[in-house]
Amino acid sequence: MATEALTLVARRVGCERVSSPQVPGHSRGWREILAEEDAEAIWQRLFTLIESAVPNRRDDCDLITQEIFLHLLATQRLNLYLTEGRSDEEIESDLLSLVSE
């Protein structure tokens, strides 16, 4: 029987500490964060896009973001955006079409 308290192995780090440092005044585009494979930045940018696309369903944004994020990973759509050379605008338009499905 274990009588000792569990030891904390790792603390959760806030989003601002996980993402790559940004150059002041430089906002990374979709292509840049996809090329860097920065999952946290992809999630945050996707969440922001979804939040603006469905303002009347703010409570559902986490769930919608999760569903779309998993769909993008499962279908390798994120890699497709890069290999097809899609622009940031084309990527965002395609993501918005997923929100409306």
Secondary structure as UniProt FT lines:
FT   HELIX           15..18
FT   TURN            24..25
FT   HELIX           30..35
FT   TURN            36..37
FT   HELIX           39..53
FT   HELIX           55..60
FT   HELIX           61..74
FT   TURN            75..76
FT   HELIX           77..83
FT   TURN            84..85
FT   HELIX           88..99
//
